């Protein structure tokens, strides 16, 4: 086993050769070290509270799926067909895009999809690490059990996104710097409830909205199936966070609540930038990173899309009591307060969550 320690994450696209047959001795593990003043806790009261958290834990056990056998990996989407239908996506109106050949447009589509899915992959690794921390530091018995089951869910998500990127697209894009900044902030904070807020409410809430959007837009039935199973898991995770934090926040002092409200606001500011991915546009459209960033931030349709993703986050922050009078004007300045009264994820659709795992129709195997 070869382990290479680095001071920061890789910054280049990694390509995977279809014919590469690596042996264990050939694999180099690239590890970036982070340190956290994590404060763990035993729980000596093993009483099982018959509540929503226990119910979510039981559902997690019942609805486990195996990424190796429950997804149809025999299918590979035709290379002459797009992966994601973007309709009138703003960059498609740019002269640089119109100047691309049809083959280049298809390649751009694959790279843009790979860049997005790579952020899902990196985010799921972050969720895996945070969930494992919560097993140690969550203060109650039910929460520790649920965090343990979520840790396994996140490992499965890392597995399937990585397999799709390696086997079907043949590349990884580096982590978005703002996503990395947010993960570092969450992982290295000693307070367990800030980990809950950052991961369960904000990162997972945004991811759930993005997964649903991509599931609608993708033309690849394998990717649709993958996202469908991941979405079912993530819906439970977000519901867990809302139900657990609502009761806990009520126990905090006004000063502690304001501190956590400010943390949530800062995490949302970082997340708005985290949703701006520019590398594929730089590569194919000849734009500088700043040009691509400004285009993504200032184009009204892309701004509306980013704000739409927050429609799953803002009502949840309101539900748990973190849209305080002091913090509301800051969210209003971001244009996000309009989602305050949208449905939150506390009163979840239990009938939907309890459905057995669907068996998708046959996906034709490709030759």
Secondary structure as UniProt FT lines:
FT   STRAND          2..6
FT   STRAND          14..15
FT   TURN            18..19
FT   HELIX           24..26
FT   STRAND          28..32
FT   HELIX           52..62
FT   TURN            67..69
FT   TURN            73..74
FT   TURN            79..80
FT   HELIX           90..93
FT   HELIX           95..98
FT   HELIX           102..137
FT   HELIX           141..163
FT   HELIX           164..169
FT   STRAND          171..172
FT   HELIX           177..187
FT   HELIX           192..195
FT   HELIX           196..203
FT   HELIX           204..217
FT   HELIX           221..249
FT   TURN            250..251
FT   HELIX           254..274
FT   HELIX           279..285
FT   HELIX           289..298
FT   HELIX           300..309
FT   HELIX           310..312
FT   HELIX           314..320
FT   HELIX           325..333
FT   TURN            334..335
FT   HELIX           337..339
FT   TURN            340..341
FT   HELIX           350..353
//
